[in-house]
Amino acid sequence: MLSVSGLNQFYGESHTLWDIDFSIDKGSCVCLMGRNGVGKTTLLKSIMGLVPVSSGQIQYDEINLAGKRAETRARSGIGYVPQGRDIFPLLTVEENLKIGLGSRRDAIRTIPEKIYELFPVLKQMRSRRGGDLSGGQQQQLAIGRALALDPGLLILDEPTEGIQPNIVQQIGDVITTLNQQEGLTVLLVEQKLPFARKVGNEFIIIDRGKHVASGGMNDLNDEVVKQYLTV
């Protein structure tokens, strides 16, 4: 489904990602983990073509993404929910969702009813401006917008950050439903260990820009947590 090999990335003179290698199988839910500032968000942005990479290969569904623009990667079937959500605050909920339709590979330009079923609050508030929603509602909107393009791979950057507990639970349930019942492949950055264990079946740990550990979620033992995740 997704394969990254030999990926290196620089910010100016700073070498941020070092020879990153990993692969994600179709239908899996992988949690990308690590302490703050180790390169997790940069890795996601590299996959999406939002920051330049100096070397390495990124393949999605046998498509070589090297040199392709972010819009092209989205049209290939990758939905992306960035950290901070990046919704359009002056547009309505419905208008925000319709933006996601522009990256669909088919000609459908109607918001899928499934999005409203997953997030009923979006249907209730579809005429309200995105900036008027709470943080948790905005996160639901950002996920809904990514789902509107009908992705084969959903990438989320800290979807629970700053969200009230009841919405965190709902988002976790939605991710589990999409992954386990509909077969959607998921890659998410997550700092909350209980949430990661709940939704993920595999993990990848980045430390100082390097891939240092990975495996099934059952392999994420106390020793690994203490070495790479404990602050």
C-alpha positions as CSV (number, residue, x, y, z in Angstrom):
1,M,0.0,0.0,0.0
2,L,2.6,2.6,1.1
3,S,6.4,2.1,1.0
4,V,9.0,4.6,2.0
5,S,12.7,3.8,1.4
6,G,15.9,5.7,2.0
7,L,14.1,9.0,2.7
8,N,16.2,12.0,3.7
9,Q,14.9,15.5,4.4
10,F,16.6,18.7,5.3
11,Y,15.4,22.0,6.7
12,G,18.2,24.3,5.6
13,E,21.4,22.8,7.1
14,S,19.4,20.7,9.6
15,H,19.1,17.0,8.6
16,T,15.7,16.1,9.9
17,L,14.9,12.6,8.5
18,W,17.7,10.0,8.1
19,D,17.3,7.1,5.7
20,I,13.7,6.4,6.7
21,D,12.5,2.9,5.6
22,F,9.1,1.4,6.3
23,S,6.1,-0.1,4.6
24,I,2.4,-0.2,5.5
25,D,0.2,-3.0,4.3
26,K,-3.3,-2.5,2.9
27,G,-5.9,-2.6,5.7
28,S,-3.6,-1.9,8.6
29,C,-3.8,0.9,11.1
30,V,-0.3,2.2,12.0
31,C,0.5,4.6,14.7
32,L,3.6,6.8,14.1
33,M,5.0,7.6,17.5
34,G,7.9,9.4,19.1
35,R,8.7,12.3,21.4
36,N,8.0,15.9,20.4
37,G,10.3,17.3,17.6
38,V,11.7,14.0,16.3
39,G,10.4,14.4,12.8
40,K,6.9,12.8,12.8
41,T,5.0,15.7,11.2
42,T,7.9,16.3,8.7
43,L,7.6,12.6,7.7
44,L,3.9,13.0,7.0
45,K,4.5,16.2,5.1
46,S,7.2,14.5,3.0
47,I,4.8,11.7,2.1
48,M,2.2,14.3,1.1
49,G,4.7,16.4,-1.0
50,L,4.3,19.4,1.3
51,V,8.1,19.6,2.0
52,P,10.9,18.7,-0.4
53,V,13.0,15.6,0.2
54,S,16.7,15.3,-0.7
55,S,16.6,11.6,-1.5
56,G,14.5,8.4,-1.2
57,Q,11.5,6.8,-2.7
58,I,7.8,7.0,-1.7
59,Q,5.4,4.6,-3.4
60,Y,1.7,4.4,-2.9
61,D,-0.4,1.6,-4.4
62,E,2.5,1.0,-6.8
63,I,2.5,4.6,-7.9
64,N,5.9,6.4,-7.6
65,L,5.1,9.7,-5.8
66,A,8.6,11.2,-6.3
67,G,8.3,14.8,-7.6
68,K,4.5,14.8,-7.7
69,R,2.6,17.7,-6.2
70,A,0.4,17.4,-3.1
71,E,-2.8,17.7,-5.2
72,T,-1.7,14.8,-7.4
73,R,-1.0,12.6,-4.3
74,A,-4.4,13.4,-3.0
75,R,-6.0,12.4,-6.3
76,S,-4.0,9.1,-6.1
77,G,-6.2,8.3,-3.1
78,I,-4.4,9.7,0.0
79,G,-6.5,11.7,2.5
80,Y,-4.6,14.0,4.8
81,V,-5.7,15.6,8.1
82,P,-2.9,18.0,9.2
83,Q,-2.0,19.0,12.7
84,G,-4.1,22.0,13.5
85,R,-6.8,20.9,11.1
86,D,-6.5,23.7,8.6
87,I,-10.1,24.0,7.8
88,F,-11.4,27.2,6.1
89,P,-12.9,29.2,8.9
90,L,-15.0,31.5,6.7
91,L,-16.6,28.7,4.6
92,T,-19.5,26.7,5.8
93,V,-19.2,23.1,6.9
94,E,-20.8,22.0,3.7
95,E,-18.4,24.1,1.6
96,N,-15.4,22.7,3.5
97,L,-16.6,19.2,2.8
98,K,-17.1,20.0,-0.9
99,I,-13.5,21.1,-1.2
100,G,-12.5,17.5,-0.5
101,L,-14.7,16.3,-3.5
102,G,-12.4,18.2,-5.9
103,S,-9.7,15.5,-5.3
104,R,-11.9,12.5,-6.0
105,R,-10.9,10.2,-8.8
106,D,-14.5,9.8,-10.0
107,A,-17.0,12.5,-11.0
108,I,-19.0,12.5,-7.8
109,R,-19.5,16.0,-6.5
110,T,-22.1,15.2,-3.8
111,I,-21.0,14.9,-0.2
112,P,-21.3,11.2,0.7
113,E,-24.0,10.5,3.3
114,K,-21.5,8.3,5.1
115,I,-19.6,11.3,6.3
116,Y,-22.8,12.6,8.0
117,E,-23.5,9.2,9.4
118,L,-20.0,9.1,11.0
119,F,-20.2,12.7,12.2
120,P,-23.9,13.6,12.7
121,V,-22.9,17.0,14.1
122,L,-21.6,18.0,10.7
123,K,-25.0,17.5,9.2
124,Q,-26.7,19.5,11.9
125,M,-24.2,22.4,11.4
126,R,-23.6,22.1,7.7
127,S,-24.7,25.8,7.2
128,R,-22.5,27.2,9.9
129,R,-19.0,28.6,9.2
130,G,-16.1,26.3,10.1
131,G,-14.6,28.9,12.3
132,D,-17.7,28.9,14.6
133,L,-17.3,25.2,15.5
134,S,-15.6,24.0,18.6
135,G,-12.1,22.4,18.3
136,G,-13.5,18.9,18.4
137,Q,-16.1,19.7,15.8
138,Q,-13.4,21.3,13.6
139,Q,-11.4,18.1,13.9
140,Q,-14.4,16.0,12.8
141,L,-14.8,18.4,9.9
142,A,-11.2,18.0,8.9
143,I,-11.5,14.2,8.9
144,G,-14.8,14.4,7.0
145,R,-13.1,16.6,4.4
146,A,-10.3,14.0,3.9
147,L,-12.9,11.2,3.7
148,A,-14.8,13.2,1.0
149,L,-12.1,12.3,-1.6
150,D,-12.8,8.6,-1.0
151,P,-9.2,7.7,0.1
152,G,-7.6,4.3,0.1
153,L,-5.1,5.7,2.7
154,L,-6.0,8.1,5.5
155,I,-3.2,10.0,7.2
156,L,-3.9,11.9,10.4
157,D,-1.5,14.1,12.4
158,E,-2.4,14.0,16.1
159,P,-6.2,13.8,15.6
160,T,-6.8,13.9,19.4
161,E,-4.7,17.0,20.2
162,G,-6.6,19.5,22.2
163,I,-9.9,17.6,21.9
164,Q,-12.4,17.0,24.6
165,P,-12.6,13.4,25.9
166,N,-16.0,12.5,24.4
167,I,-14.9,13.6,20.9
168,V,-11.6,11.7,21.3
169,Q,-13.6,8.6,21.9
170,Q,-15.9,9.3,18.9
171,I,-12.9,9.9,16.7
172,G,-11.3,6.6,17.9
173,D,-14.5,4.7,17.2
174,V,-14.7,6.2,13.7
175,I,-11.1,5.3,12.9
176,T,-11.8,1.7,14.1
177,T,-14.9,1.5,12.0
178,L,-13.3,2.7,8.9
179,N,-10.3,0.5,9.4
180,Q,-11.8,-2.8,10.6
181,Q,-15.2,-2.7,8.9
182,E,-14.4,-0.9,5.6
183,G,-10.8,-1.8,5.2
184,L,-9.4,1.7,5.0
185,T,-5.7,1.9,5.6
186,V,-4.7,4.4,8.3
187,L,-1.5,6.1,9.3
188,L,-1.7,8.4,12.3
189,V,0.6,10.3,14.5
190,E,-0.5,9.9,18.1
191,Q,1.0,10.9,21.4
192,K,-1.6,9.4,23.7
193,L,-0.5,5.8,24.3
194,P,-4.0,4.4,25.4
195,F,-5.5,5.8,22.2
196,A,-2.8,4.4,20.1
197,R,-3.2,1.0,21.6
198,K,-7.0,1.2,21.1
199,V,-7.1,2.0,17.4
200,G,-3.7,0.8,16.1
201,N,-2.6,-2.7,15.2
202,E,1.0,-1.7,14.3
203,F,3.4,1.0,15.4
204,I,6.5,2.9,14.0
205,I,8.7,4.9,16.3
206,I,10.9,7.8,15.1
207,D,13.7,9.2,17.3
208,R,15.9,12.1,16.2
209,G,14.7,11.6,12.6
210,K,15.5,7.9,12.5
211,H,13.2,4.9,12.4
212,V,14.2,3.1,15.6
213,A,11.5,0.6,16.3
214,S,8.3,-1.0,14.8
215,G,6.1,-4.0,15.1
216,G,2.7,-5.2,16.1
217,M,1.0,-3.2,18.9
218,N,1.5,-6.1,21.2
219,D,5.3,-5.5,20.8
220,L,5.0,-2.0,22.2
221,N,6.2,-3.1,25.7
222,D,7.2,-1.0,28.7
223,E,10.9,-1.2,27.7
224,V,10.3,0.3,24.3
225,V,7.9,3.0,25.8
226,K,10.5,4.0,28.4
227,Q,13.4,4.1,25.8
228,Y,11.7,6.1,23.1
229,L,8.4,7.6,24.3
230,T,8.7,8.6,28.0
231,V,9.5,12.3,28.5
